Amino acid sequence: CLSKRIEKIIEQDLRCRVIVVQKKIDGGIMRFPDTYREIIRELFGERECSPMLLLAKSYIDQYYYDRSLSLEKVASEVQASCSYLAKHFRKQLGVTFNQYLTQVRINEALRLMRDHTTKIYDISQAVGYSSQYYFSKKFKSIMGVSPKKFRDGIREKV
């Protein structure tokens, strides 16, 4: 199936996990560039992401738990300068590198919070924060409530 081959090519060439919506290619291989752009728009909104940024996002998504993860480390991994990568985060995603990293970490923390036996301290460590206080501060700034209150709210709904 051509859509399966496209998915494999995108994953191999960009080294990222992409969920590709089933697509019909009416115009055959000549329509591939248009289809590729259409898939990228669907996955990431109206903004197209460059392959470099897709690699950076993939790296962050895989290593968000690393406390030493930084713009410098990711830029080195994708072979770009820090300023170039930072500029592309703002331009293509509309967020800074740190905002994206925080978003990924908080999303993972939300997933881990479903297990009520895991302590908030352990969750903060697991998502890359060395300080539970800093994690709670970041969590509250994004979610509007502390991790404990958020978890208590989940427990009440169950």
N, CA, C and O atoms as a DFTB+ gen file, in Angstrom:
632 C
 N C O
     1  1       0.858      -1.184       0.000
     2  2       0.000       0.000       0.000
     3  2       0.901       1.243       0.000
     4  3       1.829       1.342       0.803
     5  1       0.627       2.170      -0.886
     6  2       1.463       3.356      -1.050
     7  2       1.497       4.214       0.208
     8  3       2.546       4.758       0.553
     9  1       0.361       4.345       0.904
    10  2       0.354       5.185       2.108
    11  2       1.252       4.590       3.188
    12  3       1.862       5.335       3.955
    13  1       1.343       3.274       3.265
    14  2       2.233       2.624       4.230
    15  2       3.697       2.893       3.876
    16  3       4.523       3.125       4.759
    17  1       4.013       2.861       2.574
    18  2       5.392       3.156       2.148
    19  2       5.745       4.601       2.464
    20  3       6.862       4.887       2.895
    21  1       4.795       5.520       2.252
    22  2       5.039       6.936       2.569
    23  2       5.308       7.089       4.056
    24  3       6.237       7.794       4.449
    25  1       4.505       6.439       4.882
    26  2       4.703       6.512       6.331
    27  2       6.096       6.017       6.711
    28  3       6.768       6.649       7.526
    29  1       6.541       4.902       6.137
    30  2       7.871       4.368       6.439
    31  2       8.978       5.313       5.975
    32  3       9.966       5.507       6.683
    33  1       8.818       5.893       4.802
    34  2       9.808       6.835       4.278
    35  2       9.920       8.038       5.201
    36  3      11.027       8.467       5.527
    37  1       8.791       8.588       5.625
    38  2       8.807       9.753       6.514
    39  2       9.483       9.385       7.827
    40  3      10.324      10.142       8.313
    41  1       9.139       8.250       8.410
    42  2       9.746       7.836       9.673
    43  2      11.243       7.600       9.516
    44  3      12.021       7.981      10.391
    45  1      11.659       6.976       8.413
    46  2      13.079       6.695       8.217
    47  2      13.856       7.965       7.920
    48  3      14.893       8.209       8.536
    49  1      13.377       8.776       6.992
    50  2      14.111       9.962       6.585
    51  2      14.150      11.015       7.682
    52  3      15.170      11.687       7.842
    53  1      13.112      11.175       8.414
    54  2      13.061      12.222       9.435
    55  2      13.368      11.701      10.832
    56  3      13.473      12.478      11.781
    57  1      13.514      10.373      10.958
    58  2      13.780       9.734      12.251
    59  2      12.804      10.211      13.318
    60  3      13.207      10.534      14.435
    61  1      11.551      10.252      12.980
    62  2      10.572      10.662      13.983
    63  2       9.338       9.791      13.890
    64  3       9.063       9.179      12.857
    65  1       8.603       9.745      14.981
    66  2       7.364       8.985      14.999
    67  2       6.263       9.864      14.443
    68  3       5.962      10.924      14.992
    69  1       5.671       9.423      13.364
    70  2       4.607      10.193      12.728
    71  2       3.413       9.279      12.535
    72  3       3.534       8.179      11.995
    73  1       2.272       9.743      12.978
    74  2       1.050       9.002      12.718
    75  2       0.457       9.606      11.464
    76  3       0.021      10.757      11.456
    77  1       0.449       8.831      10.428
    78  2       0.009       9.340       9.136
    79  2      -1.442       8.945       8.904
    80  3      -1.811       7.774       8.989
    81  1      -2.244       9.944       8.612
    82  2      -3.636       9.693       8.285
    83  2      -3.681       9.031       6.914
    84  3      -2.974       9.427       5.987
    85  1      -4.527       8.019       6.812
    86  2      -4.635       7.293       5.541
    87  2      -4.944       8.280       4.419
    88  3      -5.912       9.036       4.503
    89  1      -4.140       8.272       3.391
    90  2      -4.285       9.213       2.276
    91  2      -4.391       8.466       0.964
    92  3      -3.757       7.429       0.766
    93  1      -5.191       9.002       0.081
    94  2      -5.238       8.490      -1.284
    95  2      -4.395       9.422      -2.130
    96  3      -4.499      10.643      -2.015
    97  1      -3.580       8.858      -2.962
    98  2      -2.780       9.679      -3.860
    99  2      -3.381       9.521      -5.245
   100  3      -3.158       8.530      -5.941
   101  1      -4.146      10.527      -5.615
   102  2      -4.849      10.468      -6.893
   103  2      -3.906      10.624      -8.073
   104  3      -4.077       9.962      -9.097
   105  1      -2.926      11.479      -7.942
   106  2      -2.062      11.784      -9.070
   107  2      -0.811      10.949      -9.132
   108  3       0.107      11.295      -9.877
   109  1      -0.728       9.866      -8.389
   110  2       0.448       9.002      -8.407
   111  2       1.638       9.668      -7.731
   112  3       1.469      10.566      -6.906
   113  1       2.826       9.232      -8.080
   114  2       4.056       9.691      -7.445
   115  2       4.315      11.183      -7.669
   116  3       4.996      11.820      -6.866
   117  1       3.779      11.738      -8.748
   118  2       3.997      13.161      -9.029
   119  2       3.303      14.039      -7.979
   120  3       3.660      15.204      -7.808
   121  1       2.337      13.490      -7.298
   122  2       1.611      14.259      -6.293
   123  2       2.225      14.107      -4.890
   124  3       1.727      14.700      -3.933
   125  1       3.289      13.327      -4.765
   126  2       3.897      13.089      -3.461
   127  2       4.276      14.372      -2.707
   128  3       3.945      14.478      -1.527
   129  1       4.953      15.350      -3.325
   130  2       5.299      16.562      -2.571
   131  2       4.065      17.284      -2.005
   132  3       4.090      17.761      -0.870
   133  1       3.002      17.360      -2.787
   134  2       1.778      18.008      -2.298
   135  2       1.166      17.210      -1.152
   136  3       0.710      17.782      -0.162
   137  1       1.157      15.896      -1.291
   138  2       0.593      15.039      -0.242
   139  2       1.418      15.146       1.028
   140  3       0.870      15.207       2.129
   141  1       2.736      15.169       0.877
   142  2       3.619      15.316       2.038
   143  2       3.304      16.609       2.788
   144  3       3.159      16.597       4.010
   145  1       3.199      17.722       2.063
   146  2       2.884      19.012       2.696
   147  2       1.515      18.967       3.372
   148  3       1.334      19.529       4.453
   149  1       0.569      18.312       2.747
   150  2      -0.778      18.197       3.305
   151  2      -0.755      17.388       4.612
   152  3      -1.430      17.742       5.578
   153  1       0.023      16.309       4.632
   154  2       0.139      15.501       5.847
   155  2       0.779      16.315       6.962
   156  3       0.297      16.296       8.095
   157  1       1.844      17.021       6.660
   158  2       2.522      17.847       7.660
   159  2       1.565      18.906       8.217
   160  3       1.528      19.129       9.427
   161  1       0.796      19.556       7.345
   162  2      -0.181      20.556       7.806
   163  2      -1.216      19.929       8.733
   164  3      -1.584      20.534       9.740
   165  1      -1.685      18.740       8.413
   166  2      -2.671      18.066       9.256
   167  2      -2.085      17.695      10.614
   168  3      -2.756      17.810      11.640
   169  1      -0.838      17.252      10.616
   170  2      -0.216      16.829      11.856
   171  2       0.179      17.986      12.758
   172  3       0.098      17.874      13.981
   173  1       0.603      19.091      12.171
   174  2       1.144      20.180      12.965
   175  2       0.407      21.495      12.746
   176  3       0.980      22.557      12.988
   177  1      -0.805      21.459      12.311
   178  2      -1.553      22.686      12.095
   179  2      -1.164      23.317      10.781
   180  3      -0.607      22.657       9.904
   181  1      -1.452      24.572      10.647
   182  2      -1.186      25.278       9.395
   183  2       0.300      25.499       9.157
   184  3       0.731      25.631       8.011
   185  1       1.084      25.540      10.223
   186  2       2.518      25.772      10.055
   187  2       3.199      24.484       9.599
   188  3       2.959      23.413      10.158
   189  1       4.027      24.595       8.605
   190  2       4.814      23.449       8.169
   191  2       6.066      23.381       9.025
   192  3       6.660      24.410       9.346
   193  1       6.464      22.194       9.390
   194  2       7.670      22.008      10.184
   195  2       8.789      21.520       9.278
   196  3       8.603      20.624       8.454
   197  1       9.924      22.116       9.448
   198  2      11.084      21.691       8.678
   199  2      11.562      20.341       9.205
   200  3      11.292      19.997      10.356
   201  1      12.261      19.584       8.386
   202  2      12.805      18.306       8.870
   203  2      13.691      18.481      10.108
   204  3      13.680      17.638      11.005
   205  1      14.452      19.571      10.155
   206  2      15.307      19.832      11.310
   207  2      14.466      19.976      12.573
   208  3      14.832      19.450      13.625
   209  1      13.350      20.680      12.477
   210  2      12.498      20.881      13.641
   211  2      11.793      19.579      14.022
   212  3      11.599      19.304      15.206
   213  1      11.415      18.793      13.048
   214  2      10.814      17.493      13.341
   215  2      11.797      16.596      14.091
   216  3      11.416      15.877      15.015
   217  1      13.058      16.645      13.686
   218  2      14.091      15.878      14.386
   219  2      14.250      16.374      15.820
   220  3      14.366      15.578      16.752
   221  1      14.256      17.684      15.986
   222  2      14.404      18.271      17.324
   223  2      13.228      17.870      18.215
   224  3      13.418      17.483      19.368
   225  1      12.019      17.966      17.675
   226  2      10.835      17.581      18.448
   227  2      10.888      16.103      18.814
   228  3      10.557      15.726      19.938
   229  1      11.299      15.276      17.876
   230  2      11.398      13.842      18.126
   231  2      12.414      13.563      19.235
   232  3      12.176      12.732      20.111
   233  1      13.543      14.263      19.189
   234  2      14.569      14.080      20.204
   235  2      14.030      14.481      21.581
   236  3      14.249      13.773      22.563
   237  1      13.341      15.595      21.650
   238  2      12.751      16.054      22.914
   239  2      11.710      15.053      23.397
   240  3      11.678      14.714      24.579
   241  1      10.866      14.582      22.496
   242  2       9.823      13.621      22.857
   243  2      10.420      12.326      23.414
   244  3       9.806      11.670      24.255
   245  1      11.603      11.963      22.951
   246  2      12.246      10.736      23.421
   247  2      13.045      10.924      24.703
   248  3      13.133      10.004      25.516
   249  1      13.637      12.118      24.896
   250  2      14.551      12.327      26.013
   251  2      14.113      13.436      26.970
   252  3      14.951      14.039      27.642
   253  1      12.815      13.707      27.038
   254  2      12.277      14.748      27.915
   255  2      12.665      14.531      29.375
   256  3      12.777      15.499      30.128
   257  1      12.870      13.296      29.785
   258  2      13.167      12.948      31.174
   259  2      14.596      13.310      31.585
   260  3      14.910      13.319      32.775
   261  1      15.457      13.604      30.623
   262  2      16.856      13.943      30.895
   263  2      16.916      15.346      31.508
   264  3      16.566      16.333      30.860
   265  1      17.364      15.419      32.763
   266  2      17.417      16.711      33.467
   267  2      18.363      17.701      32.789
   268  3      18.212      18.914      32.929
   269  1      19.332      17.170      32.057
   270  2      20.302      18.057      31.413
   271  2      19.901      18.416      29.980
   272  3      20.681      19.031      29.253
   273  1      18.691      18.034      29.574
   274  2      18.234      18.353      28.220
   275  2      18.159      19.868      28.069
   276  3      17.545      20.558      28.883
   277  1      18.783      20.363      27.032
   278  2      18.850      21.812      26.828
   279  2      18.783      22.123      25.340
   280  3      18.904      21.240      24.491
   281  1      18.591      23.379      25.056
   282  2      18.595      23.833      23.673
   283  2      19.929      23.479      23.021
   284  3      19.964      23.057      21.865
   285  1      21.011      23.647      23.749
   286  2      22.335      23.358      23.225
   287  2      22.477      21.884      22.850
   288  3      23.011      21.554      21.791
   289  1      21.996      21.006      23.725
   290  2      22.103      19.566      23.474
   291  2      21.275      19.158      22.259
   292  3      21.741      18.388      21.419
   293  1      20.043      19.674      22.163
   294  2      19.177      19.325      21.039
   295  2      19.737      19.908      19.740
   296  3      19.730      19.240      18.706
   297  1      20.221      21.146      19.793
   298  2      20.801      21.770      18.600
   299  2      21.990      20.958      18.102
   300  3      22.152      20.761      16.897
   301  1      22.812      20.494      19.019
   302  2      23.954      19.665      18.647
   303  2      23.483      18.361      18.004
   304  3      24.070      17.900      17.025
   305  1      22.445      17.781      18.543
   306  2      21.920      16.520      18.025
   307  2      21.386      16.663      16.596
   308  3      21.555      15.759      15.777
   309  1      20.742      17.798      16.298
   310  2      20.172      18.000      14.959
   311  2      21.116      18.787      14.051
   312  3      20.756      19.160      12.934
   313  1      22.326      19.034      14.548
   314  2      23.368      19.728      13.794
   315  2      22.925      21.114      13.325
   316  3      23.008      21.454      12.145
   317  1      22.453      21.898      14.291
   318  2      22.062      23.283      14.022
   319  2      22.614      24.149      15.139
   320  3      22.958      23.649      16.210
   321  1      22.698      25.443      14.889
   322  2      23.131      26.339      15.956
   323  2      21.959      26.574      16.900
   324  3      20.800      26.407      16.520
   325  1      22.267      26.959      18.125
   326  2      21.227      27.207      19.126
   327  2      20.273      28.310      18.672
   328  3      19.055      28.180      18.796
   329  1      20.832      29.383      18.153
   330  2      19.983      30.503      17.745
   331  2      19.092      30.118      16.572
   332  3      17.934      30.530      16.513
   333  1      19.617      29.335      15.643
   334  2      18.834      28.889      14.486
   335  2      17.676      28.002      14.938
   336  3      16.545      28.178      14.485
   337  1      17.954      27.052      15.827
   338  2      16.914      26.158      16.324
   339  2      15.870      26.934      17.124
   340  3      14.669      26.720      16.956
   341  1      16.323      27.824      17.985
   342  2      15.386      28.624      18.794
   343  2      14.473      29.460      17.902
   344  3      13.272      29.569      18.152
   345  1      15.050      30.039      16.872
   346  2      14.275      30.852      15.920
   347  2      13.198      30.011      15.236
   348  3      12.064      30.461      15.070
   349  1      13.555      28.796      14.844
   350  2      12.598      27.934      14.157
   351  2      11.500      27.427      15.095
   352  3      10.366      27.232      14.657
   353  1      11.811      27.212      16.361
   354  2      10.769      26.843      17.318
   355  2       9.723      27.951      17.383
   356  3       8.523      27.697      17.291
   357  1      10.195      29.173      17.543
   358  2       9.258      30.308      17.638
   359  2       8.490      30.513      16.337
   360  3       7.281      30.742      16.353
   361  1       9.191      30.429      15.221
   362  2       8.577      30.715      13.925
   363  2       7.591      29.625      13.500
   364  3       6.481      29.934      13.065
   365  1       7.983      28.363      13.622
   366  2       7.162      27.275      13.102
   367  2       6.150      26.723      14.101
   368  3       5.080      26.262      13.704
   369  1       6.473      26.765      15.387
   370  2       5.558      26.218      16.390
   371  2       4.859      27.292      17.215
   372  3       3.849      27.022      17.865
   373  1       5.389      28.492      17.189
   374  2       4.782      29.570      17.961
   375  2       5.084      29.501      19.449
   376  3       4.446      30.190      20.245
   377  1       6.059      28.668      19.832
   378  2       6.475      28.565      21.227
   379  2       7.997      28.529      21.279
   380  3       8.658      28.250      20.279
   381  1       8.541      28.815      22.454
   382  2       9.985      28.724      22.627
   383  2      10.367      27.271      22.877
   384  3       9.509      26.426      23.130
   385  1      11.648      26.995      22.805
   386  2      12.163      25.659      23.102
   387  2      11.728      25.234      24.499
   388  3      11.207      24.133      24.683
   389  1      11.941      26.103      25.479
   390  2      11.593      25.759      26.866
   391  2      10.096      25.534      27.041
   392  3       9.689      24.654      27.800
   393  1       9.276      26.314      26.352
   394  2       7.832      26.107      26.441
   395  2       7.445      24.740      25.878
   396  3       6.600      24.045      26.442
   397  1       8.065      24.365      24.769
   398  2       7.764      23.057      24.179
   399  2       8.215      21.940      25.118
   400  3       7.460      20.997      25.356
   401  1       9.424      22.029      25.652
   402  2       9.937      21.014      26.564
   403  2       9.033      20.895      27.791
   404  3       8.713      19.788      28.224
   405  1       8.630      22.015      28.339
   406  2       7.735      22.007      29.502
   407  2       6.411      21.346      29.151
   408  3       5.879      20.559      29.935
   409  1       5.885      21.657      27.994
   410  2       4.620      21.075      27.546
   411  2       4.733      19.543      27.449
   412  3       3.836      18.826      27.891
   413  1       5.816      19.058      26.879
   414  2       6.030      17.613      26.754
   415  2       6.130      16.976      28.140
   416  3       5.535      15.929      28.391
   417  1       6.881      17.608      29.030
   418  2       7.058      17.065      30.382
   419  2       5.743      17.049      31.160
   420  3       5.439      16.075      31.848
   421  1       4.976      18.109      31.054
   422  2       3.698      18.166      31.780
   423  2       2.720      17.146      31.211
   424  3       1.983      16.515      31.969
   425  1       2.698      16.974      29.900
   426  2       1.820      15.962      29.304
   427  2       2.167      14.565      29.815
   428  3       1.275      13.766      30.101
   429  1       3.445      14.277      29.927
   430  2       3.855      12.975      30.455
   431  2       3.489      12.867      31.935
   432  3       3.065      11.805      32.393
   433  1       3.649      13.948      32.674
   434  2       3.270      13.943      34.096
   435  2       1.775      13.659      34.247
   436  3       1.370      12.917      35.142
   437  1       0.969      14.242      33.384
   438  2      -0.476      13.990      33.427
   439  2      -0.773      12.511      33.214
   440  3      -1.650      11.944      33.868
   441  1      -0.044      11.896      32.305
   442  2      -0.230      10.467      32.058
   443  2       0.160       9.654      33.288
   444  3      -0.542       8.716      33.668
   445  1       1.277      10.014      33.907
   446  2       1.752       9.281      35.082
   447  2       0.845       9.479      36.297
   448  3       0.783       8.618      37.173
   449  1       0.158      10.587      36.348
   450  2      -0.705      10.871      37.500
   451  2      -1.937       9.978      37.568
   452  3      -2.610       9.918      38.597
   453  1      -2.224       9.300      36.494
   454  2      -3.374       8.376      36.516
   455  2      -3.157       7.250      37.527
   456  3      -4.110       6.693      38.073
   457  1      -1.892       6.931      37.764
   458  2      -1.568       5.929      38.786
   459  2      -1.469       6.662      40.121
   460  3      -0.499       7.372      40.386
   461  1      -2.484       6.479      40.948
   462  2      -2.551       7.230      42.206
   463  2      -1.534       6.772      43.244
   464  3      -1.361       7.433      44.268
   465  1      -0.866       5.662      42.999
   466  2       0.132       5.192      43.955
   467  2       1.488       5.856      43.749
   468  3       2.334       5.823      44.643
   469  1       1.704       6.458      42.583
   470  2       2.971       7.122      42.303
   471  2       2.988       8.491      42.972
   472  3       2.053       9.278      42.823
   473  1       4.030       8.760      43.689
   474  2       4.147      10.032      44.406
   475  2       4.484      11.160      43.438
   476  3       5.139      10.948      42.417
   477  1       4.028      12.351      43.773
   478  2       4.294      13.534      42.954
   479  2       5.798      13.733      42.806
   480  3       6.279      14.090      41.730
   481  1       6.536      13.503      43.881
   482  2       7.987      13.633      43.834
   483  2       8.574      12.706      42.768
   484  3       9.432      13.117      41.987
   485  1       8.112      11.463      42.738
   486  2       8.609      10.493      41.766
   487  2       8.234      10.885      40.344
   488  3       9.015      10.696      39.412
   489  1       7.042      11.427      40.188
   490  2       6.609      11.884      38.860
   491  2       7.493      13.032      38.397
   492  3       7.918      13.067      37.242
   493  1       7.772      13.977      39.300
   494  2       8.616      15.117      38.917
   495  2       9.999      14.647      38.482
   496  3      10.564      15.184      37.529
   497  1      10.546      13.654      39.167
   498  2      11.838      13.082      38.795
   499  2      11.754      12.378      37.439
   500  3      12.651      12.499      36.604
   501  1      10.656      11.639      37.238
   502  2      10.504      10.836      36.016
   503  2      10.368      11.688      34.756
   504  3      10.712      11.238      33.663
   505  1       9.870      12.911      34.902
   506  2       9.688      13.763      33.722
   507  2      10.802      14.792      33.556
   508  3      10.710      15.676      32.704
   509  1      11.854      14.682      34.367
   510  2      13.033      15.509      34.123
   511  2      13.251      16.689      35.045
   512  3      14.120      17.520      34.782
   513  1      12.481      16.783      36.122
   514  2      12.680      17.884      37.064
   515  2      13.446      17.367      38.275
   516  3      13.099      16.326      38.834
   517  1      14.480      18.087      38.679
   518  2      15.252      17.673      39.847
   519  2      14.624      18.185      41.130
   520  3      14.962      17.718      42.217
   521  1      13.710      19.143      41.012
   522  2      13.066      19.727      42.180
   523  2      11.547      19.571      42.076
   524  3      10.937      19.990      41.093
   525  1      10.945      18.961      43.106
   526  2       9.493      18.819      43.126
   527  2       8.836      20.198      43.203
   528  3       7.765      20.413      42.637
   529  1       9.474      21.118      43.897
   530  2       8.938      22.474      44.017
   531  2       8.845      23.133      42.634
   532  3       7.816      23.712      42.287
   533  1       9.915      23.041      41.856
   534  2       9.920      23.655      40.523
   535  2       8.903      22.978      39.610
   536  3       8.207      23.643      38.841
   537  1       8.822      21.651      39.700
   538  2       7.824      20.915      38.921
   539  2       6.415      21.408      39.272
   540  3       5.610      21.682      38.381
   541  1       6.124      21.518      40.560
   542  2       4.792      21.960      40.992
   543  2       4.495      23.374      40.502
   544  3       3.372      23.683      40.103
   545  1       5.506      24.218      40.536
   546  2       5.344      25.598      40.065
   547  2       5.016      25.618      38.562
   548  3       4.097      26.316      38.134
   549  1       5.767      24.853      37.773
   550  2       5.524      24.774      36.326
   551  2       4.159      24.155      36.043
   552  3       3.417      24.637      35.187
   553  1       3.832      23.087      36.764
   554  2       2.554      22.411      36.578
   555  2       1.404      23.376      36.839
   556  3       0.460      23.454      36.054
   557  1       1.487      24.103      37.934
   558  2       0.414      25.036      38.287
   559  2       0.305      26.170      37.276
   560  3      -0.797      26.630      36.976
   561  1       1.442      26.626      36.748
   562  2       1.395      27.719      35.770
   563  2       0.688      27.284      34.481
   564  3       0.079      28.107      33.797
   565  1       0.770      25.998      34.155
   566  2       0.143      25.503      32.935
   567  2      -1.275      25.012      33.187
   568  3      -2.186      25.328      32.421
   569  1      -1.470      24.245      34.252
   570  2      -2.757      23.613      34.513
   571  2      -3.692      24.448      35.388
   572  3      -4.894      24.188      35.434
   573  1      -3.148      25.444      36.080
   574  2      -3.990      26.300      36.924
   575  2      -4.195      25.787      38.330
   576  3      -4.733      26.501      39.176
   577  1      -3.777      24.565      38.597
   578  2      -3.860      23.986      39.939
   579  2      -2.587      23.203      40.210
   580  3      -1.853      22.845      39.289
   581  1      -2.335      22.944      41.492
   582  2      -1.149      22.174      41.853
   583  2      -1.329      20.718      41.430
   584  3      -2.454      20.271      41.208
   585  1      -0.228      19.979      41.320
   586  2      -0.345      18.562      40.962
   587  2      -1.228      17.778      41.941
   588  3      -1.999      16.911      41.528
   589  1      -1.113      18.081      43.217
   590  2      -1.919      17.376      44.217
   591  2      -3.401      17.659      44.025
   592  3      -4.216      16.736      44.048
   593  1      -3.759      18.920      43.838
   594  2      -5.172      19.256      43.621
   595  2      -5.681      18.647      42.321
   596  3      -6.821      18.188      42.249
   597  1      -4.839      18.644      41.303
   598  2      -5.230      18.035      40.036
   599  2      -5.510      16.551      40.232
   600  3      -6.526      16.033      39.770
   601  1      -4.609      15.883      40.914
   602  2      -4.781      14.447      41.160
   603  2      -6.008      14.188      42.023
   604  3      -6.744      13.234      41.773
   605  1      -6.239      15.019      43.032
   606  2      -7.431      14.856      43.868
   607  2      -8.693      15.018      43.027
   608  3      -9.683      14.324      43.260
   609  1      -8.669      15.917      42.062
   610  2      -9.800      16.107      41.165
   611  2     -10.042      14.890      40.295
   612  3     -11.189      14.535      40.023
   613  1      -8.968      14.248      39.858
   614  2      -9.096      13.019      39.061
   615  2      -9.720      11.931      39.931
   616  3     -10.608      11.200      39.490
   617  1      -9.250      11.836      41.154
   618  2      -9.730      10.796      42.059
   619  2     -11.225      10.963      42.341
   620  3     -11.963       9.980      42.416
   621  1     -11.663      12.213      42.497
   622  2     -13.088      12.472      42.789
   623  2     -13.971      12.088      41.611
   624  3     -15.106      11.652      41.807
   625  1     -13.463      12.246      40.380
   626  2     -14.256      11.947      39.194
   627  2     -14.379      10.459      38.932
   628  3     -15.292      10.015      38.235
   629  1     -13.448       9.682      39.497
   630  2     -13.451       8.231      39.238
   631  2     -14.438       7.514      40.092
   632  3     -14.565       6.294      39.998
